[in-house]
Amino acid sequence: MLVTILTGSIGYTAFVYWYMSNQYNNTLKLSKSIGLVLSQDIAKLVLLNDISAASDIITKLKSFSALKSMVLYKLNGEPILQYNKADKTFSVDKLPDEKHRDSIIKGRDLKLYVKANYQNTNLGHIQFNFKIDTVYDVIKKDIEALLVILFIIVFSSYLLAIYFAKKFTNPILNLVSFLEKIYFTESLTNRIKIEENNEYGKLYDEVNTMLERIEKSHDELKIAAVAFETQSGMLITDKNQKILRVNKAFTKITGYSIDEVVGKTPSILKSGIHNDKFYQNMYSSLGKNLFWIGEINNRHKDGSIVNELLTIHAILDNNDQVIYYVSSFLDITAQKKAEKELKQKESLLVQQSKMAAMGEMLENIAHQWRQPLSLISTTSSGLLLRKSMDIEIPEEEEKKDLEKIGDTVKYLSETIDDFRNYFKPNKSKNLFDIKECYEKAFKLLQPKFKSLDIKVIENLESIEILGFENEFIQVIMNLLNNAKDVLEDKGVENKLIFIDIYKQNDKAVFSIKDNGQGINKDIINRVFEPYFTTKEESNGTGIGLYMSKEMVEKHMEGKLKVKNETYTYENSEYKGACFKVYLPL
């Protein structure tokens, strides 16, 4: 019905507009004709002030039945003549300026302004008021014809409305209804279908494609929102480093609310600890690599200075221009404090390990020096006794005894150098031979092993590695001492220690095993823990194996492992612990 009414109204309005426009144009032509007819009389009235001309003008105007009234104005706008068809006076309007002299239709009246010309000379202006037919007059005159036309229009429009509703309106209404459901349910999983291979089919396909893209973007936004609200503090700035957004963790960590930081720069967190060069290097890295990661000290709202691990990423547009900076940070103050305490603890452990090793060394020095000192004492005492008793000593024999004393003193001096080299710290990595390293360590412990009647079976290969030689000597000595202590404590009759040095793929392997029956399976996984020991409290600190593992794995990028093994040697079966050190070649 809306389409029908609209169509009929348009047709009816077009008809009325045509009629009224035609009437207007005819009236306009009539006004110009009247102006020409009256031009000579107007000239007499204006130029010669001939009063009789006014009577002639009025007489001629009465012959125009459609003219209701007329006013004649001079050029200066002064009215000098008025005419009314009913011979009545009326109020004369002031002549409007030129840009407001448009024709005016008011009710049944049409007001027109024309120039009063005579022989191409403008003498003034004429205001005409014509009677015109209204729409009502037109309809009243042609009512029968209008009814017939209206009937035809309504019927035709009705048929067109049915056609358009079927072909065009219904698909659009279905699409609108579908989109309303999407809006109210916020579900993007549904799709709309149409069995049309035309513009509407393409429109439906575009809507489905749009929904798929919106659904994908919606999911990505959800993921991004979840990722943004992490435990790490996050902030996003524009290319001018103005803060656009921060997450909840940022406000919780720093103490600043969102309103306090948005629109400002991250310099609000500056602690004053870092110099300009620090920030210059940061911005240089951002410009070159589009990211920066490092530790920074920031000042929070409560004035506390916090150590943070900060990561900044630059986000580019399609033209590779920076549009955003995304920063995330973690408060690592507690972690740094724990690391410092751990370093202090490790330093203490190292010192304890050195003191324990020094005790072992002093004992080994005593073992190595006991026989040479006894030799020096016996030889020197013998010489002194014979000298005091005036016993003649052959020169050759005296020289031989003195050489023996000198050689023994030299041996003692070399022993001191060996122990001093052992305690000398390594400041940098160097190439060394594992076999030679073992031989140096074993030389320091050999007297003790000999006194305990421990047999060492060696299968050694010369292998060079890069590392800290003295630290590795300490590792070997710790492992040798542990094996020695096990064999001594358990009272093994036939004490055996096997030393193997060989290559395995890209590793150098140092292996040491004994026949001390192995380590209890309940504690074998704890032997590398600090202060864990199976020895009596007076005989062990529990840090030897812990420090050995720290040196191998943290300082030399290797591995230290242990397991129990059963093996055969000289037709006899033995069981013991096997420690293996794996070092990269």
Order of alpha helices (4+ residues) and beta strands (2+ residues): alpha-alpha-alpha-beta-beta-beta-beta-beta-alpha-alpha-alpha-alpha-beta-beta-alpha-alpha-alpha-beta-beta-beta-alpha-alpha-beta-alpha-beta-beta-alpha-beta-beta-alpha-beta-beta
